[in-house]
Amino acid sequence: MHKQSSNRQRRLIVSALAAVLAPPALAQGAASDEPVMLEEVIVTARRREETLQAAPYAVTAFSAETLQDANIQRMEDFVSLTPNVTLATSQGIGTSFLSIRGLTQVRNGEAPVATVIDGVLQFSGIQFRQELFDLESVQVVKGPQGAIYGRNATGGAIIINTQRPTNEADGYVSVGTGAGDEYLVEGSYGGAIVENQLYGQLSGRYIDREGYLYNITRQEKADRFEDTVVRGRLIWEPSDTLSLDFRASMARHKGRGIGFQFQGVDLADDNITAIGFGTDTGPIDADNVLPVRDNNLDYGERDMDDFALKVDWVTDFGTLTATTSYTDLEEWSDSDQFPYTAAMSPPELFGNDGTQTGWFDIEAWSQEVRFRSPDDQALRWEIGAYYLDWDRFVSLSTGVDTGAGIIRLEREPTSDPSNPTTSFLADDNSNEAMAVFGQLNADLGEHFELSTALRYDEEKRQQDVSPLQFPAGEPGARNEETFDMWQPKVTLRYRPTDQHNLYATWGRGFRSGQFNQNGISDVAESVGLVGITDVVDQEESESFEVGYKGLFMDDRLRLVAAAFSTAVEGQQFFSFIGAVSAQILTSIDEVQLYGGELELNYRVNQYLDLYAAYGFTDSEIEEYAVDPSVEGNDAPYIADETINIGGQLVAPSPLPGIDLFARVDYERRGSQYWDVQNSTDRSPLDFLSVRLGIEDADEKWSVLWQLQNALDEEYNSEWVAGGFSAAAPGRIWNLRLRYNF
């Protein structure tokens, strides 16, 4: 669809941008005598506060105001505004595929970034996708951050901070509606319980949506979304030198489970019932978007409880920070199995048509202790240690589809004739991660700064296979592996003036290895996949980066440019065997990545802000022992370029005390391959978001309407080698009303 309508889309993009740019020309004269400059943004990726302009690393930062203006409600929203970063969200809430500068996340694998929420490091990719509200800031830091944040931070870090209560009581309430029969309510209230000593904050959000996609077999929406989050926070500061910050959150989600369709199945005249395997549904390629036609409900749940305590103690020698966290997480999913249709045909034709379930039960606690020197000295240092202990039970099952529904399976299979189990892969995982780290930042004269950091991470993993597992693997077996690495980083910054910043960085990082489910290698070999092992090796990378940040036109224009080169050994990627719902991780021996970003932010006047960004990544598979014929191909999951252009207008209306609001965001996501063979690429995608409304000039209330994917781009959010596709929703609208008090 998008190939045939590119000219129409370009005209719509130009028209939308022009609609935002035209009004300020009338108001510019009234604003010309007032000082105008870009907002000063504070970032904390080095665990110290510094301005975005002074920071010697590439970072896209969103303030509380920007997060609200851009209607950022979940992770994919701010990712779509960040160059060289993409996110695929094709199935359940606990599954996501983040790519940053060519370093990619794959199904069941670790993310290529460290995600830190209020100082607590997430330990599992299942935690990543969350509803975002009542936030103070989001920072997307690019480049190796393993020396500071540890394992998996090979591509960067995402730092999220929620609003902190103060002496001044304030809060808000917001309600909304939208496409897919969506309803939303959220709010927050906080302030001093005991002035200057004890502060509290309570926040919550509930969203219920019937769905965007339609199941033509069941004749109902296929992607239900219901999410409830409640957060509480208490801060006790008995003195100027001691602070205790306690946070608790509860999240409950009901929604999609698996969400895939198979492109290589023949259908009867009803376009629903499977009758064999072939190509009647269309070509096996990443641009072939299929309707949902499962005969079983595609369903998923996630329950997540988090608790954290952060203690800061300020002394004459420095600040001691101790952070303790505990997480309890359960995720469930069930759905129709390959070939994902109403395949009620004779068993001899569809002997593997059935149901599938997935269950994750995870419990973890972590402890980090850091001691850092005062910030106001020429030599600044930090030392620390980190410990993480987490247990994970996972089971994946398949069953016979008798038309009687799906039985929920967690720790054991079933022989119930309505849905008897045909395979059950399950194991307990006991894991420990330990680290020691330090960093040193030294001013070398007036204009230079040398920053060094070093961290040692060690991760021990133990897998105990369930004695009930069948038919693959060795029931009752135990596997043990240790993954570790020293992660150094060196950065030199040259800052001749406050308006100009040049830096160069070198760093190494690693992503932890892990286990495939026991016996997967035998299953893979039985269908012709070679080189698959039960143990997935750790991924190691080495990166170089040079960058520049400049302020021009009286600090109204910021230019940011960066170029990078990254060599990756053992880059992890994903394979799938539909017949047994086997999800497999494997590794590419060597991948080389080159790329860069260019970002512009321009404050035209007090009413209008514009931005533009471009990112590109060139990837090449340099060595793959399993299949040398793919050497020279692009690495999978990587968009070759991203383009972001947009603007925001907030200007007085003819009505006293009321401002007009208009915002346009355009994103172009380049083509990308999904497998090492480069068998098919998804064509470039063009997304346009338009947001219009009115708001109180004193920021007491706002009424804003938004149209996302305004060009109604039709595409697959994910494609898996073999012809497994997951359709994404089309055009989406929503309306939000907010009142601040």
N, C-alpha and C positions, 0 to 999 in steps of 0.2 A: 504493500500500500504506500509506504513512505517513498519508495523509489519513483512511483508514478506521479506523486503529488508534490515533489520537492519545490517546484516553482511557486505553487500556490502557498506552500508553507513559508517560503521566504518572503512573499508579499505580506502574509499575515504577521510575520515577525517584525518586518519593517514598520507596518502600520501600528502595531502595538507599542513599539519603542517610540515612534513619533508622537503617539498620543500622550506619553509621559513627558517627552521632551518639550512639546510645544507650549504648555502653560507657563513655565518659568520665564520665558522670554518677556511676558507681559509684566511680571513682578520684579524682574531683576533690578530695575531702576530704583525701586523702593528699598532694596536691600543693599545697594552698592556702597553706602557709606558705613555700614556696620562691619566689624572685623569678622572674617570668615576663615576657618581653618578646619582641618580634619580632626576628628576626635582622637585624643590620646588614649591608646589602648594598652592595658597592662597585661603582660603574659608571665607565666611561671614555670615554663618547661624545665628550667635549671633549678627548680625548687626555691627560687628567689624572685621577688617582684622586679621587673624591668619593663621598660616600654617596648612595644613591638618594633619601633624604629631602632632601638639599641640592641635588641636581641640578635646574636650571631647564629641564627638558624631560620629556616623557612617555616612560617606558621601562618595559618589563616585563622583569625580570631573573630569571635562573635560576642558582642556585649549583650547585656540583658535587653537593651532597647532594640538592637538588631534582631535578636532572636524573636522578639514579639512582632516587630514590623514584618519580618519575613515569614511569620506563621510557622516557625520551626517546632514541630510537635513530636518528631521521632528522629532516629539516627539518620535515616536516608534523606531527610530534608536538608540538613547542613552539609552532608556529603555531596549532594547535587550542586552545591554552591562552591565547592572546593576543587581547584584544578588538580589533575592527575590523581584523583581519588574517585572510585566508583564503588557501588554497593548493589549486589543482587539479593533480592528477598523473595524467593520463589515458593516457599512452603511455610512450615510452622514458625511460630514466633522465636523459637530457639535456634533457628538456622539462618545464617547470613553468610555472604561471600564478599568480603572487603578486599579491594585491590588498591594499593598505594605505591605509586612509582614502580609498578611492575612486580612488586612483592604481593602475593595473593593468598587469600584464605580459601580453603576448600572444605567441602562437607566433612563434618566430624573432625576437622583439623583445628589447629590453633590459629588465631588471628595474627597478622603481621604487624600489629601495633599493640602497645600497652594502653588499656583503657582505665583511666583513673577517675573515680567519682568521689568528690569531697575527700581526696587524699587516700582513698582505698583502691588498691589495684584489683581489677577483676581477674579471676583465675580461669574462667571458662567462656568459650564462645557462646554458650547458651544464654549467658547473662546479657549479651551485648545489646540486643534490640529492646529498647525500653521507651515508654512514653516520656516525653520531655516537657516539663512545665515548671514554673516558678524557679527559673534558672538565673544565675548571676553571670555566667560566661561559659563558652565552649571554645576550646583551642584545639586545632588540628595541626600537630607538629609533624613535619616531614623530615626524613633523614634518620640515620641509625640512632636510637635512643637506649640501646641495651646497656650501655655503661651506667646509665642512671636508673632505668626502670626494669632492667633484667631481661629474662628470656622472653622471646616473641616480639620484642620491640624493635625488630630489624628494620621496619619501614617507618617508624615514628611512634607518636603517642597521641591519644585523644584525651584531653583533660576537661572534665565537666565539673562545674561548681554550682551548687544550688544556692538559693538566696539565704543569707545569714540574718537572723533576727538582731535587732538593735534596741536602743532605748525608746525609739519612736515606734509606736504601734501603727502598723499598716497592713493592708491586705487587698485582695481583689476577689471577685467572682466572675466567671465567664460561662456562658452557655452557647450552644451552637447546634446546627443541623447541617445536613449535606446529602450528597448523592449516596445511593445504597441504603436509604432509610437510616441515615446516621443521626444519632443524638449524643450530645456531649455536655457535661457539666464539670467544671473544675474550680478550685478556689484555694486560697491560702490566707492565713492570718498569723501575725507574729508581733512580738514586742517584749518589753521588759516585764518580768514577773516580780523581780526585786530590782529597782533601778540601780544601774551601774554594776550589777553583780550577776543576776540570773535572768536569762532570756529564753524564750520559747517560741517555736514555730510549728504549726500544723498545716499540712497541705494535702490535697486529695484531687483525684481526677477519675472520672468514669466516662467511658465511651462505649456505645453499643451501635453496631452497624450490621444490617442484614447481609450486605455483601455487594460487590461490583460484578463478579462473574456469574454466569448462569449455567447450571447443569441441565443439559437437554434431555438426559435420561430420567433424572429424578424430578425435573421441572421445578427446580428451586434454586436459590442462590447457593453458590459453591464456596464462598470465602467469607463466612461469618467472622466477625471481629467484635469481641467483648473484652474490655480491659478495665480493671479496677486497681488503682494505686493509692495508698495512704502512706504519708511520710510524717514523722515527728522528729523534732530536734530540740535539745536542751543544751544551753551553753552556760557554764558557771565560771565566773572570773572573780574569785575572792580577793585578788590583788592584781597589781599591774604586771606581775611576773608569772602568774599561773592561770592557765585556761584549760578547762575540761569541756570537750565538745562530744556529746552523745547523740547518735543518729540511729533511727530505726525506720524500716520501710517494709511494707507488705504489698505484694503485687500478685494479682490473680488474673489469668488470661484464659479465654476460650476462643478458639478460632479454627484456622486451617490446619490440616495435618500434613499431607504429602503434596498433593496438587499437581501431579504430572500426567501427561498423556503420551501415548506411543504413536509415532508417525508411521510405523511399518505394519499396520494391521488392516486387513480388508473388512469392510462393513457390508451388512445387508442393505436393502433399499431404504430401510427406516433410518439409516445413517447413525445407528446406535449399536445394533447387535453385531458382535464380532463373528466372522465366518471363516477367517484364515489369516495367514500372514502374506503380505505383499506390499503394494504401494498405493492402494486405493484412496487413502486419506491424504495423499499428496506427497511431495518430495520429502526426503529425509534431509532436512537442512534447518539451520538456525532461524530462518525467516518464515518458516511454515508455522503459523499460529492455528492451533486446533481448539475447538470448543470443548468444554468439560463434558464428559459423557460417562462417568463412572456410575455403576449401579449401587455402590455403597457410599455412605456418607463419609466425606473427607473431614476429619475432625482432629483437633489438637488442644491440649491444655498445658499450662505452665503455672506452677505455684512457686513463688520465690519470697523468702524472708531474709532480710539483711539487718545486721546490727553492727555498729562500729563505735569505738571510743577513741578519741584523739586527745592526747595530753601535750600541752606546750608549756615548758618551764624555761623562763628567760633568766640567765645568769650573766655575770660580768664577763665570762669567758665565751659565752655563746648560748644557743637555744637548743634544749633537748626536746625532741618530738618523739612520742611513742604512740603508735596506732595499732589497735587491736580490732579485728573484724571476725564475724561469724556469719555464714550463709547456709541456708537450707533450701534446696532447689529440687523440684520434681517436674519432669516433662513427660507427657504422654501424647502419642499420635496413633491414629489408625486410618486406614483407607483401603480402597480397592487396590488389588495388586496388578502387575503387568498381565495383560495389555491395557488395563484401566478402562474397560468398557463393560457393557452389559453382555458379557461373554458367557451366556447360559447355554453353550453348545455342548455336544458330546465330549466326555472326558478325553477320548482318544485324540480330539482335535486341540483342546485346550487343557492338557493335563496339568499345566502350571498356572492356570487362571485361578485367582483366589483372593485372599485378604492379606493384609500385612499390618503389623503393629510395631511400635517402638516405645521403649520405656527407659528413662534416665532418672536415677535417684542419687543425688549428690549432696554431700555435707562437707563443709570446709571451714577452717579457721586459720587466720594469719596474724603474724606479729612483725611489725617493723619498728626499729629504733634508730633514730638519726640524731647526730649532734653537729650543729653548724655554727660557724663563727659569725660575729656581727657583720652586717652588710657594709658598714661605713669604714672599711679599711682596704688598703691596697692589695693585701693577700687574703683571699677568702677561701675557706675550705669546708668540707663536710665529710664525715665518716658515718657508716651505718651498717646494719645487719638486717636480714629479712628471713622469715621462716613461714612456710605454708604447708599445711597438712590437709589433704582432701581425699575422701573416699567416694568412689563412683561405681554404681551398679548399672549395667546397661543390658537390655535384652532386645533382640530383633527377632520377630517371628513371622511366619507365613501360615495361612490356613486355607481350607477348602471353602470356596464360595458356594454355599448351598442356597443363597438367597434369603437366609434367615438372619443376616446381620453379622456383626463382629463382636466376639467375646473379648473383654479387656484382659490381657495377659501381662503380668508384671514379672514374677520370679519363677513361674513354672508353666509348662505347656498344658494343653487340655485335650481330652479325648471326646469331649461333648460332640455328638453327631451333627449338631446344627452348625458347628464351625471347628472341626477337628484340626489340630496343629499339624502342619506338614514339615516345618523346620523351626528350630528354636536355638538361636545363638545367644549365649548369655555369659557374662563374666563380672566378677568383682575386681575393682582396681583400687589399690592402696598406694597413694603417691605422697612423696615428700619433696619439697623444694627448699633449698637453703642458699643464701647469698651473703657476701660481704662486699662493701663498695666504698668508694671515696671519690671526691673530686676536689680540684684545686684550681682557682682562678686568680691570676696574677696580673696586675696592671704593670705594663712595661713602658714606663714613661707616660706622657700625656695622652697618646693616641692609640697605643697598642694594648691588647689584652690577650694573654695566653691561657686557654682553659684545657685542663686535662682531667680525664675521668677513667676509672678502672673498676671493673666489677667481675667477681667470680660467681657463677651460678652452677649449682649442681642439683640435678633432679633424679630422684630414684622412683622407679615405677615397678609395681608388682601386679601381675594379672593372674587371678585364680578363676579358671574356667568352671562354669556350673556343671555339676555332675549330671544335670538333666539335659545338657546340650545334645542336639542331634540335627541332621545326620553327619555334619562335618566336624572335623577337629577331634580333640582328645578330651572327653569329659573328665573333669577333675584335675587337669594339668595346671601347672604353675609356671609362669614366665616372669623373669626379672631382668631389668635393664637399668643402667645409669647413664644419663646424658649430662654433659658439663662443658663449660667453656669459659675462658677469660675473655672479657669484652672491653677493649680499650677504646678511647676516643680522644682526639686532639683537635682543638679549634683555635685558630688565630684570627683575631678581629683587628681591623684597622679602621678607626673612626676619626677622620681628620677634623670634622665639625659635627655638630648635632644633627645636621641635615644629611649626612652621608655615612654609610656603613658598608664596609667590604669585609668578607670573611671567607675562610677556607677551612674545611673539616675533613678529617679521615676517621673512620670508625669501623669496628667489626661487631657482628652480632650473630645470634643463633636462635633458631626456633626449635623448641624441644621435640625430640622424637616421641613416638608412642607406639601402641600396639594396634594392629588390625585385629578383628575378632578371630579367635583361634580357629584354624582350619580354612581360612579364606584362601590361602595359597593353593590348597588342593582343589577348591571349588573353581578358582580362576584357571588353573591348569586344565581342568576338565572341559572348559569351553574355549580353550586356545589362547588364554592370556598368560604370557610368560613373564618372568621377572618379578612376580608378586611374592612378598614375604609377609610373615605374621608380624614382624617388627619393622616399623617405619623409622629410618635413620633420622637424626637431627639434621636440620637445614642450617648451613653456615653462609654468611655473606660478608663481603668487604666493600665499603662504599667510600667514594670521594665526592665532595661537593664544593662548589664555589658559588658565592652569592653576593648580591648588591642590593642595598635599600637606599633610596634617595627621596628627599622632600624638596618640592619645587613650588614656585608661584606662591610664595609666602605661606608655605605649609598647607596649601590647598590640594596639591597633587602629590601622591605617593607612587613611586615606581619600585617594584620588587622584581628581581630577576635571579634565577638560580639554575645551575646546570649540575648534573650528577652522573656518576658512573658506578654501577654496582655489579660485582661478580658473585654469583650464587652457586653454591655446591649443594646438591641434594634438594632442589626445589620440589616441594611436595605438590602433588596433584591428585585428581580423583577419577576413579573408574567405577562402573556400575554393571552388575549382572542382574538383569531384570527377572530372570527365571526363578531366582531364589532371593531377590531383593538384597543382594550382597553389595555393601557400600565399602569401597576399597581405597586406601591411600597408598600411593607409591611415590617414587622420587625420580627426578631428572638429574643426571649426574652434574652437568654444568650449564648454566644459563648466564648470558651477559645482557645487562640492561644499560641503556643510555637514555638521557632525556633532560627535560628542563621545564621551567615554568616562567611565565611573565604575567605580572599582575599590576593593574592600574586602579587607583581610587582617586576620584576627583570631586571636590566640594565646589560645585558651580557657584552657589550662593547659599543663603541661609535656608532656602526651601528645597534645593535639589542636590542629590548625590548620585553620582554615576560610578560604575565599575566595569572592568573588563579583565578577563584572565584567559590565558592559553597554556595548556600543558601538553606535552607529548612524551611518549615512551617508546623507544625502539628496543625490541627484545629479540634474542636469537638463542636457539638451543645449540650449544656448542658440542655437547657430548651426551649421548644417551645409549648406554651399552646394550639395553634391551632391544632397541631398534635403531641402529645407526642411520637408517634411511631418512629419519626425521631431522637429522642434524642440519642446521641452517634454517629450519622452520621457526615461526614465531612461537613464543611460549604461550600456553593457554591462559585464558581469563583476563587478558590485558587489553584494555581499550587503547588504541594507538594514539588517540588525542582526546582532549576535552577542551571545549570552548564555553566560556561563561560571559554573558553581557547583560547588563541590567541597569536600572535606575529607580530612584525613589523620590517622590515629590510629596512634601507636606506644606501646604500653602493656605493662607486665610481664604475663607469663602465669603460671599456677599453677606452671609448671616453673621452677626456679631458673636464672637466666642466659639465659632465652629470652624475647624480646619478641614480642608479636602485632603484625602490621602490617595495616592496612586503608586503602585509598584509593579514593575515588570522584571521577570527573571527568565533569561533564555539560556538553555544548556544544549550543547551538541556533544554527544558521546560517540566517539569514533568506533569503527568496526573492531570486532574482537573474535578470536578463535576460542574454541572450547576444549580442544584436544591436541595432543602433540602431533597428530597426523595433519592438522590444519584441514580437516575434511570439509568443514563449512564454517563460514564466518557470519556473525550477525551484522547486518548492514548498519551504517551510522544512524543514530537516532537524534531527532530534534524535539526538544521539550520546551514548551512555553508556559509560564505561569503568570497570571494577571491578578492583581489584588487592588480593589477599589473600595472606598468608603468615606465615612466622615468620623471625626473625633473631636472631643472637647479640647479647646485650646489650652486648658489647664490640666490636661491629661487625666480627667476624672472618668471619662467613658469613651467608648469607640464602638462603631458598627462597621464591620468590614466583610466584604464578599470576595471570594477567591475562586478562580478557575485554573485548575492544574491540568497539565497535559492538554492545553487548549487546542493544540493541533490534532488531537485525537490520534496520536501515534499508535499504531497496532504493532505489537512486538512481543517476543518471549522474554520474560525476565531472566530465564536460565534455559540452557540447552545442554543435554548430556549426551556424549558420544553414543551412537547406536540409534538415535532418533527419539529421545525422551525430552519433551518440551513442557514448559510451564508458562501459560499465557499471563500477561500483565494486564491490569485494568486500563481502560481508555480514558476519556475525558472525565474529570471529577470536579464537582463544585462543592463549596461549603460556605456557610455564613456564621460569623462569630460576633457575639455581643459581649463586651467586657465593661465592668464597673470597678474602679479603684476606690478604696476607702482607707 
